[in-house]
Amino acid sequence: MELSHRVQAIKESPTLAITAKAQKLKADGRDVIALAAGEPDFDTPDHIKAAAIDAINKGFTKYTPVSGTPGLKNAIVAKFKRDQGLDYTAKQILVSCGGKQSFYNLCQAYINAGDEVIIPAPYWVSYPDMVILAEGKPVIVECGIEQGYKLSPAQLAAAITPRTKLVVINSPSNPTGAVYTLDELKALGEVLKKHPKVLIASDDMYEHVMLGSTTFSNILNACPELYPQTILLNGVSKAYSMTGWRIGYAAGPEWLIKAMENIQSQSTSNPTSISQVAAEAALNGPQAECFAPMLKAFNERHEFVVNTFNGIRGLKCLTAGGAFYAFVDAREAIQNLYKEGKIAAPNDLALGSYLLEAQDVAVVPGSAFGAEGYFRISFATSMGNLEKALARIANALA
């Protein structure tokens, strides 16, 4: 007996694997600081938890429609109108078990064997593997630190072929925190207008986690005429600190949403009934009050980590526009460590192992995101943890 070819073609999620390894070392008594997982260190707001508790007490614990409860779908429709000025109907909305399932449903419903999917790198770790599971071909376009980790119109135009089926845009970006401006999205939109059969997946999961004076726009704000060929992916995990509740959602053409619903009906069925009530309370409740404490803390931590990393030998870190990650160019540091005999190979995997084993700091190597020679940390943890962790990294690279 042997496993399927499809599962042998993919890898375990690196962020989850590193987090699990760090947790095991902590259980063994090591003082490990884990900076791998992208999870806010804030509790879910009280009014959201109260709505869930009330739902349990009222017995709202049964199956719901596969695509989501009418109340939550209406709240999502209202959210898109309120935040982006976009009009959707309930039939254009699919609620899933997190943003990850939304993208998985999309690939399974839309990608055929050999179809090409353009993915700018650095990318979120799961995009390529989900495309591979659908028998598609990830077309990785490298967008390094020199261009602010953003895809250029020329790169996009060059990557599109007759086999291109889907283009992925993630802004704010996981892992880099890069945010496309409205003008940059308009420029990409001018290319995409020439290809009306290419679907655009706009992953807006970090929409409300903006840093400094940066403002959020997506491709439909920039080019409303792309509405028929665009699907928006979002969720409540990051903005409302609801990672474990597992609620994501997608909005797009009705024919595509229905196909994604069919996929979901044969996999997980509906998302958790209680979590849907909580998500409805999140979207319909106070907004600024939810985001303000987190954004204040994330901005302070962001300034600290960027300034500190740029003061460490061999590291370079750009200021991010959104999300809660620092994506660090460690290519020079890796060469230094290799020449000094501190790591066995001149790559980011060796660096990650060195930091974990020698300094008890868990980071995610950049190769997991399609960017060899970098690493990502999440600053969605306390300032105390960050100060201690970065001091250890500085010591390791001194």
Secondary structure by P-SEA (a helix, b strand, c coil): ccccaaaaaccccaaaaaaaaaaaaaaacccccccccccccccccaaaaaaaaaaaaacccccccccccaaaaaaaaaaaaaccccccccccccccccaaaaaaaaaaacccccbbbbbcccccccaaaaaaaacbbbbcccccccccccccaaaaaaaccccccbbbbbcccccccccccaaaaaaaaaaaaacccbbbbbbccccccccccbbbbccccccccccccbbbbccccccccccccccccccccaaaaaaaaaaaaaccccccaaaaaaaaaaaacccccccaaaaaaaaaaaaaaaaaaaaccccccccccccbbbbbbaaaaaaaaaaacccccccaaaaaaaaaaaccbbbbcccccccccbbbbbccccaaaaaaaaaaaaaaac
